[in-house]
């Protein structure tokens, strides 16, 4: 059975439409609170963090009200990276962690990412159970007035998150002598990003650290890597770091101004960890991972496993195959020894730790030649168009044209009203032809 509210990465959509409004967020809170309360017949604890969207001020109170109405004690943390929320959910022994965010989407979208007490995103099975409760009559799940949950704001969440990150590295780890640029996308990492780099001794140049509620991801962050590229070149830094709106993605720029995507970052970490004998089980990528990455791992005798798009599915595959490294080309990278979900700042520190002995970023990356890849996002009114005969026929024709010279992947976005077309081939003209063929079938 398909899910009604949850997509590939939580719940997401346009604010004040359909499922992203105060009424629905109250229902989400009441349903999630009821589910976890029913696991144990006593009060449970939920913690909530958010990114910097203006809509967070309307959605958070509704969510808190729903949770407290189900008997959950609630702690609100304010703006904090998604993995900071996941880490603190586990550290605080909370039963539920909720991140209010639409990640890399524009300001007018928002949503939820839910984490269990282990810091992991909720499974499809649990999400379906919560969905059933969302559609239950509200009065059925409201608890008695004397056992309502209590609500408290915690002001030190970013400091606690930074301290957890630092503990993953030796006490003598220092960034003194390094010049680093960071683009925080005017999002959830605007405080913790620059602060952790400065606390380790780096000279830090920050951009995207002035959120106004409307400028999150606006021509900045990991989906606009040219921003960090031009800024890094201008400031002549050793490394440029670009995060997305909830700081679970990272794209970087080396000292020569070359943009390094998630696949190249994963390759560097995998090769380094293999050399250090700390790589376990191989590496998990997705259907979108560049074929050049797969060829590199085959050459280096590193097991490579592809899974569905979405860092939750990456993590599930990592757990199943006992891997401690996985991620996506977009910059969602999970360092399984330290985190349960993608964390741009944690990955940045791992990269910087590799540079601590005077190594340049340009020497660490570009470990494989990427197969030319074209990614096209097509806005559609109804994503079910992907199942039409016309669309299926065009995909078959495109695959026939490509034969052994490439591959094409067509999928519906789990978070936006879009169909995503990805094509890979050394023959760029053929690649463009196949993308055009499939795109035309949506009309």
BARO-377295 format. One record per residue (C-alpha): x, y, z; residue number from 1. Coordinates in nm, 3 decimals, m for minus. Layout:
BEGIN
NODE       u       v       w resi
NODE       X       Y       Z  NUM
...
END
This chain:
BEGIN
NODE       u       v       w resi
NODE   0.000   0.000   0.000    1
NODE   0.140   0.339  m0.099    2
NODE   0.172   0.615   0.159    3
NODE  m0.060   0.915   0.154    4
NODE   0.148   1.172   0.340    5
NODE   0.508   1.050   0.362    6
NODE   0.742   1.062   0.064    7
NODE   1.099   0.937   0.020    8
NODE   1.226   1.172   0.291    9
NODE   0.949   1.254   0.534   10
NODE   0.662   1.489   0.454   11
NODE   0.712   1.786   0.223   12
NODE   0.511   2.033   0.019   13
NODE   0.406   2.394  m0.033   14
NODE   0.310   2.586   0.279   15
NODE  m0.060   2.653   0.342   16
NODE  m0.161   2.402   0.078   17
NODE  m0.278   2.043   0.118   18
NODE  m0.071   1.880   0.394   19
NODE   0.163   2.164   0.496   20
NODE  m0.046   2.387   0.721   21
NODE  m0.121   2.436   1.089   22
NODE  m0.424   2.208   1.089   23
NODE  m0.231   1.917   0.937   24
NODE   0.075   1.971   1.156   25
NODE  m0.145   1.945   1.465   26
NODE  m0.274   1.615   1.326   27
NODE   0.081   1.497   1.246   28
NODE   0.190   1.577   1.602   29
NODE  m0.114   1.413   1.757   30
NODE  m0.072   1.100   1.542   31
NODE   0.304   1.064   1.600   32
NODE   0.261   1.133   1.971   33
NODE  m0.020   0.877   1.997   34
NODE   0.184   0.611   1.819   35
NODE   0.484   0.647   2.051   36
NODE   0.268   0.692   2.362   37
NODE   0.093   0.364   2.286   38
NODE   0.425   0.180   2.284   39
NODE   0.448   0.244   2.658   40
NODE   0.165   0.353   2.883   41
NODE   0.353   0.654   3.021   42
NODE   0.454   0.998   2.903   43
NODE   0.707   1.007   2.624   44
NODE   0.952   1.277   2.511   45
NODE   0.981   1.444   2.171   46
NODE   1.236   1.702   2.059   47
NODE   1.184   1.942   1.770   48
NODE   1.435   2.137   1.562   49
NODE   1.384   2.338   1.245   50
NODE   1.555   2.527   0.967   51
NODE   1.512   2.900   0.909   52
NODE   1.195   2.917   0.698   53
NODE   0.940   3.181   0.793   54
NODE   0.669   2.914   0.793   55
NODE   0.843   2.738   1.081   56
NODE   0.693   2.995   1.317   57
NODE   0.341   2.885   1.222   58
NODE   0.399   2.511   1.182   59
NODE   0.606   2.446   1.494   60
NODE   0.341   2.562   1.746   61
NODE   0.079   2.346   1.575   62
NODE   0.310   2.044   1.584   63
NODE   0.394   2.106   1.950   64
NODE   0.025   2.135   2.035   65
NODE  m0.049   1.803   1.869   66
NODE   0.232   1.624   2.050   67
NODE   0.143   1.770   2.391   68
NODE  m0.225   1.685   2.329   69
NODE  m0.115   1.323   2.289   70
NODE   0.067   1.333   2.623   71
NODE   0.420   1.386   2.492   72
NODE   0.667   1.613   2.673   73
NODE   0.824   1.839   2.410   74
NODE   1.160   2.018   2.393   75
NODE   1.207   2.274   2.114   76
NODE   1.565   2.340   2.000   77
NODE   1.531   2.614   1.737   78
NODE   1.740   2.617   1.415   79
NODE   1.973   2.315   1.406   80
NODE   2.115   2.086   1.134   81
NODE   1.912   1.771   1.076   82
NODE   2.183   1.536   1.202   83
NODE   2.218   1.754   1.512   84
NODE   1.854   1.673   1.581   85
NODE   1.917   1.302   1.517   86
NODE   2.221   1.300   1.746   87
NODE   2.041   1.482   2.027   88
NODE   1.736   1.255   1.996   89
NODE   1.964   0.967   2.084   90
NODE   2.169   1.153   2.345   91
NODE   1.862   1.287   2.529   92
NODE   1.694   0.943   2.524   93
NODE   1.396   1.098   2.348   94
NODE   1.136   0.871   2.193   95
NODE   1.093   1.090   1.888   96
NODE   1.287   1.361   1.706   97
NODE   1.118   1.584   1.448   98
NODE   1.297   1.816   1.208   99
NODE   1.080   2.085   1.049  100
NODE   1.243   2.140   0.712  101
NODE   1.209   2.111   0.337  102
NODE   1.584   2.057   0.301  103
NODE   1.710   2.204  m0.028  104
NODE   1.366   2.324  m0.146  105
NODE   1.273   2.694  m0.175  106
NODE   1.140   2.889   0.124  107
NODE   0.775   2.843   0.028  108
NODE   0.799   2.467   0.092  109
NODE   0.828   2.300   0.429  110
NODE   0.790   1.958   0.584  111
NODE   0.893   1.705   0.846  112
NODE   1.164   1.446   0.896  113
NODE   1.098   1.202   1.179  114
NODE   1.359   1.010   1.380  115
NODE   1.319   0.728   1.629  116
NODE   1.502   0.690   1.964  117
NODE   1.799   0.531   1.786  118
NODE   1.850   0.845   1.576  119
NODE   1.735   0.666   1.262  120
NODE   1.464   0.787   1.027  121
NODE   1.138   0.601   1.078  122
NODE   1.076   0.293   0.865  123
NODE   0.806   0.272   0.599  124
NODE   0.611   0.041   0.832  125
NODE   0.604   0.291   1.118  126
NODE   0.519   0.578   0.882  127
NODE   0.217   0.380   0.756  128
NODE   0.101   0.322   1.113  129
NODE   0.127   0.693   1.188  130
NODE  m0.064   0.770   0.869  131
NODE  m0.356   0.559   0.990  132
NODE  m0.362   0.765   1.311  133
NODE  m0.353   1.092   1.113  134
NODE  m0.681   0.997   0.950  135
NODE  m0.840   0.889   1.281  136
NODE  m1.099   1.117   1.440  137
NODE  m0.907   1.374   1.648  138
NODE  m1.115   1.336   1.966  139
NODE  m1.023   0.968   1.984  140
NODE  m0.653   1.043   2.048  141
NODE  m0.681   1.349   2.276  142
NODE  m0.572   1.261   2.630  143
NODE  m0.712   1.387   2.962  144
NODE  m0.623   1.743   3.073  145
NODE  m0.425   1.629   3.378  146
NODE  m0.178   1.427   3.168  147
NODE  m0.107   1.677   2.889  148
NODE   0.256   1.701   2.787  149
NODE   0.478   1.989   2.901  150
NODE   0.678   2.208   2.662  151
NODE   1.022   2.364   2.717  152
NODE   1.269   2.552   2.496  153
NODE   1.638   2.449   2.509  154
NODE   1.886   2.718   2.406  155
NODE   2.212   2.520   2.389  156
NODE   2.134   2.269   2.113  157
NODE   2.397   2.400   1.868  158
NODE   2.669   2.392   2.135  159
NODE   2.578   2.035   2.229  160
NODE   2.581   1.932   1.863  161
NODE   2.923   2.090   1.805  162
NODE   3.063   1.910   2.109  163
NODE   2.934   1.576   1.979  164
NODE   3.096   1.638   1.640  165
NODE   3.431   1.726   1.799  166
NODE   3.435   1.408   2.005  167
NODE   3.454   1.205   1.683  168
NODE   3.807   1.336   1.626  169
NODE   4.129   1.341   1.835  170
NODE   4.155   1.619   2.093  171
NODE   4.457   1.766   1.914  172
NODE   4.270   1.806   1.584  173
NODE   4.332   2.164   1.474  174
NODE   4.252   2.372   1.167  175
NODE   4.504   2.645   1.246  176
NODE   4.666   2.778   0.931  177
NODE   4.373   2.681   0.707  178
NODE   4.148   2.930   0.533  179
NODE   3.798   2.796   0.481  180
NODE   3.493   2.940   0.310  181
NODE   3.149   2.813   0.404  182
NODE   2.810   2.873   0.243  183
NODE   2.536   2.784   0.491  184
NODE   2.248   2.844   0.246  185
NODE   2.087   3.082   0.499  186
NODE   1.966   2.763   0.660  187
NODE   1.987   2.547   0.970  188
NODE   2.368   2.539   0.979  189
NODE   2.417   2.917   0.982  190
NODE   2.532   2.913   1.346  191
NODE   2.700   2.575   1.396  192
NODE   2.883   2.575   1.060  193
NODE   3.109   2.878   1.108  194
NODE   3.129   2.827   1.485  195
NODE   3.277   2.477   1.476  196
NODE   3.536   2.574   1.214  197
NODE   3.639   2.883   1.414  198
NODE   3.656   2.683   1.737  199
NODE   3.909   2.451   1.572  200
NODE   4.131   2.744   1.475  201
NODE   4.049   2.802   1.108  202
NODE   4.024   3.140   0.939  203
NODE   3.662   3.132   0.830  204
NODE   3.485   3.327   0.557  205
NODE   3.108   3.287   0.577  206
NODE   2.829   3.346   0.330  207
NODE   2.464   3.243   0.351  208
NODE   2.456   3.314   0.725  209
NODE   2.192   3.589   0.732  210
NODE   1.858   3.408   0.719  211
NODE   1.547   3.624   0.692  212
NODE   1.292   3.345   0.657  213
NODE   1.265   3.387   0.281  214
NODE   1.622   3.348   0.151  215
NODE   1.697   2.987   0.248  216
NODE   1.860   2.809  m0.052  217
NODE   1.803   3.124  m0.261  218
NODE   2.086   3.126  m0.517  219
NODE   2.315   2.975  m0.255  220
NODE   2.396   2.646  m0.085  221
NODE   2.476   2.305  m0.227  222
NODE   2.223   2.332  m0.511  223
NODE   2.403   2.646  m0.635  224
NODE   2.770   2.537  m0.611  225
NODE   2.895   2.825  m0.827  226
NODE   2.828   3.050  m0.526  227
NODE   3.090   2.877  m0.311  228
NODE   3.319   2.844  m0.612  229
NODE   3.331   3.217  m0.685  230
NODE   3.348   3.303  m0.315  231
NODE   3.634   3.057  m0.254  232
NODE   3.833   3.189  m0.550  233
NODE   3.784   3.547  m0.434  234
NODE   3.894   3.468  m0.077  235
NODE   4.178   3.235  m0.192  236
NODE   4.087   2.963   0.055  237
NODE   4.211   2.608   0.106  238
NODE   3.859   2.462   0.095  239
NODE   3.508   2.581   0.019  240
NODE   3.214   2.412   0.191  241
NODE   2.855   2.440   0.070  242
NODE   2.561   2.310   0.276  243
NODE   2.191   2.290   0.197  244
NODE   1.897   2.428   0.395  245
NODE   1.906   2.166   0.673  246
NODE   2.282   2.102   0.644  247
NODE   2.257   1.731   0.567  248
NODE   2.417   1.779   0.224  249
NODE   2.764   1.897   0.129  250
NODE   2.928   2.001  m0.195  251
NODE   3.283   2.135  m0.181  252
NODE   3.525   2.342  m0.384  253
NODE   3.902   2.279  m0.383  254
NODE   4.170   2.549  m0.375  255
NODE   4.178   2.557  m0.755  256
NODE   3.809   2.639  m0.779  257
NODE   3.695   2.294  m0.890  258
NODE   3.355   2.182  m0.765  259
NODE   3.356   1.838  m0.600  260
NODE   3.024   1.651  m0.579  261
NODE   2.909   1.376  m0.346  262
NODE   3.037   1.090  m0.562  263
NODE   3.391   1.229  m0.559  264
NODE   3.374   1.288  m0.183  265
NODE   3.254   0.931  m0.126  266
NODE   3.537   0.799  m0.345  267
NODE   3.800   0.987  m0.145  268
NODE   3.668   0.873   0.192  269
NODE   3.629   0.512   0.075  270
NODE   3.987   0.494  m0.056  271
NODE   4.124   0.655   0.259  272
NODE   3.923   0.431   0.489  273
NODE   4.027   0.122   0.296  274
NODE   4.392   0.222   0.332  275
NODE   4.338   0.275   0.706  276
NODE   4.151  m0.058   0.722  277
NODE   3.839   0.099   0.869  278
NODE   3.610   0.057   0.567  279
NODE   3.352  m0.212   0.645  280
NODE   3.130  m0.408   0.408  281
NODE   3.185  m0.184   0.107  282
NODE   3.003   0.134  m0.001  283
NODE   2.635   0.201  m0.062  284
NODE   2.533   0.438  m0.343  285
NODE   2.208   0.496  m0.527  286
NODE   2.066   0.450  m0.874  287
NODE   2.190   0.805  m0.942  288
NODE   2.554   0.737  m0.851  289
NODE   2.789   0.795  m1.143  290
NODE   2.900   0.481  m1.326  291
NODE   3.257   0.607  m1.305  292
NODE   3.237   0.564  m0.927  293
NODE   3.123   0.205  m0.969  294
NODE   3.412   0.136  m1.208  295
NODE   3.662   0.283  m0.958  296
NODE   3.537   0.062  m0.676  297
NODE   3.548  m0.244  m0.901  298
NODE   3.910  m0.164  m0.985  299
NODE   3.998  m0.111  m0.618  300
NODE   3.808  m0.425  m0.515  301
NODE   3.559  m0.232  m0.301  302
NODE   3.208  m0.375  m0.296  303
NODE   2.955  m0.126  m0.432  304
NODE   2.582  m0.157  m0.368  305
NODE   2.314   0.056  m0.536  306
NODE   1.982   0.132  m0.367  307
NODE   1.683   0.362  m0.418  308
NODE   1.730   0.738  m0.407  309
NODE   1.702   0.883  m0.056  310
NODE   1.947   0.878   0.234  311
NODE   1.704   0.672   0.441  312
NODE   1.727   0.390   0.187  313
NODE   2.104   0.431   0.181  314
NODE   2.115   0.390   0.559  315
NODE   1.885   0.086   0.550  316
NODE   2.110  m0.079   0.290  317
NODE   2.419   0.010   0.495  318
NODE   2.267  m0.161   0.795  319
NODE   2.159  m0.466   0.594  320
NODE   2.501  m0.508   0.428  321
NODE   2.699  m0.402   0.737  322
NODE   2.860  m0.106   0.558  323
NODE   2.987   0.206   0.732  324
NODE   2.992   0.441   0.431  325
NODE   2.721   0.541   0.189  326
NODE   2.571   0.839   0.016  327
NODE   2.444   1.021  m0.286  328
NODE   2.585   1.235  m0.563  329
NODE   2.382   1.528  m0.427  330
NODE   2.600   1.535  m0.115  331
NODE   2.395   1.327   0.129  332
NODE   2.677   1.125   0.281  333
NODE   2.647   0.898   0.584  334
NODE   2.957   0.820   0.789  335
NODE   2.823   0.515   0.965  336
NODE   3.087   0.513   1.238  337
NODE   2.965   0.849   1.362  338
NODE   2.615   0.929   1.236  339
NODE   2.278   0.779   1.145  340
NODE   2.194   1.023   0.867  341
NODE   2.362   1.267   0.629  342
NODE   2.564   1.545   0.793  343
NODE   2.740   1.809   0.584  344
NODE   2.948   1.944   0.872  345
NODE   3.062   1.600   0.988  346
NODE   3.173   1.513   0.634  347
NODE   3.349   1.851   0.608  348
NODE   3.545   1.772   0.923  349
NODE   3.638   1.429   0.786  350
NODE   3.772   1.599   0.471  351
NODE   3.959   1.860   0.672  352
NODE   4.104   1.588   0.896  353
NODE   4.246   1.430   0.580  354
NODE   4.410   1.765   0.497  355
NODE   4.570   1.815   0.839  356
NODE   4.924   1.721   0.729  357
NODE   4.948   1.987   0.463  358
NODE   4.764   1.800   0.189  359
NODE   4.576   2.010  m0.062  360
NODE   4.213   1.941  m0.143  361
NODE   4.295   1.909  m0.514  362
NODE   4.531   1.620  m0.433  363
NODE   4.261   1.429  m0.245  364
NODE   3.983   1.436  m0.501  365
NODE   3.912   1.360  m0.866  366
NODE   3.994   0.992  m0.812  367
NODE   3.790   0.881  m1.114  368
NODE   3.667   1.014  m1.445  369
NODE   3.297   1.083  m1.425  370
NODE   3.082   0.953  m1.709  371
NODE   2.896   1.252  m1.864  372
NODE   2.560   1.273  m1.696  373
NODE   2.254   1.484  m1.771  374
NODE   1.991   1.540  m1.505  375
NODE   1.663   1.707  m1.599  376
NODE   1.381   1.791  m1.359  377
NODE   1.042   1.826  m1.529  378
NODE   0.754   1.997  m1.348  379
NODE   0.432   1.799  m1.386  380
NODE   0.076   1.837  m1.262  381
NODE   0.042   1.466  m1.192  382
NODE   0.345   1.245  m1.123  383
NODE   0.146   0.938  m1.226  384
NODE   0.222   1.039  m1.587  385
NODE   0.535   0.830  m1.542  386
NODE   0.312   0.519  m1.557  387
NODE   0.143   0.611  m1.885  388
NODE   0.190   0.389  m2.190  389
NODE   0.340   0.681  m2.381  390
NODE   0.604   0.741  m2.113  391
NODE   0.688   0.372  m2.070  392
NODE   0.725   0.334  m2.447  393
NODE   0.965   0.630  m2.465  394
NODE   1.180   0.489  m2.184  395
NODE   1.207   0.152  m2.360  396
NODE   1.303   0.329  m2.684  397
NODE   1.567   0.537  m2.504  398
NODE   1.720   0.227  m2.345  399
NODE   1.729   0.058  m2.685  400
NODE   1.911   0.357  m2.835  401
NODE   2.165   0.360  m2.552  402
NODE   2.224  m0.019  m2.557  403
NODE   2.564  m0.071  m2.393  404
NODE   2.665   0.294  m2.433  405
NODE   2.493   0.430  m2.126  406
NODE   2.190   0.414  m1.901  407
NODE   1.876   0.615  m1.832  408
NODE   1.676   0.642  m1.511  409
NODE   1.332   0.805  m1.492  410
NODE   1.165   0.846  m1.154  411
NODE   0.905   1.055  m0.977  412
NODE   1.040   1.289  m0.710  413
NODE   0.938   1.184  m0.361  414
NODE   0.940   1.543  m0.235  415
NODE   0.835   1.769  m0.525  416
NODE   0.583   1.765  m0.817  417
NODE   0.855   1.667  m1.061  418
NODE   0.973   1.380  m1.277  419
NODE   1.351   1.338  m1.271  420
NODE   1.534   1.210  m1.579  421
NODE   1.897   1.101  m1.545  422
NODE   2.096   0.981  m1.843  423
NODE   2.460   0.873  m1.859  424
NODE   2.668   0.819  m2.172  425
NODE   3.006   0.901  m2.318  426
NODE   2.811   0.997  m2.632  427
NODE   2.668   1.335  m2.529  428
NODE   2.455   1.377  m2.842  429
NODE   2.292   1.040  m2.787  430
NODE   2.236   1.126  m2.422  431
NODE   2.063   1.454  m2.511  432
NODE   1.847   1.274  m2.769  433
NODE   1.728   1.017  m2.516  434
NODE   1.647   1.279  m2.251  435
NODE   1.449   1.482  m2.505  436
NODE   1.260   1.170  m2.615  437
NODE   1.147   1.087  m2.261  438
NODE   1.072   1.448  m2.165  439
NODE   0.845   1.484  m2.469  440
NODE   0.634   1.190  m2.352  441
NODE   0.508   1.388  m2.050  442
NODE   0.308   1.625  m2.272  443
END
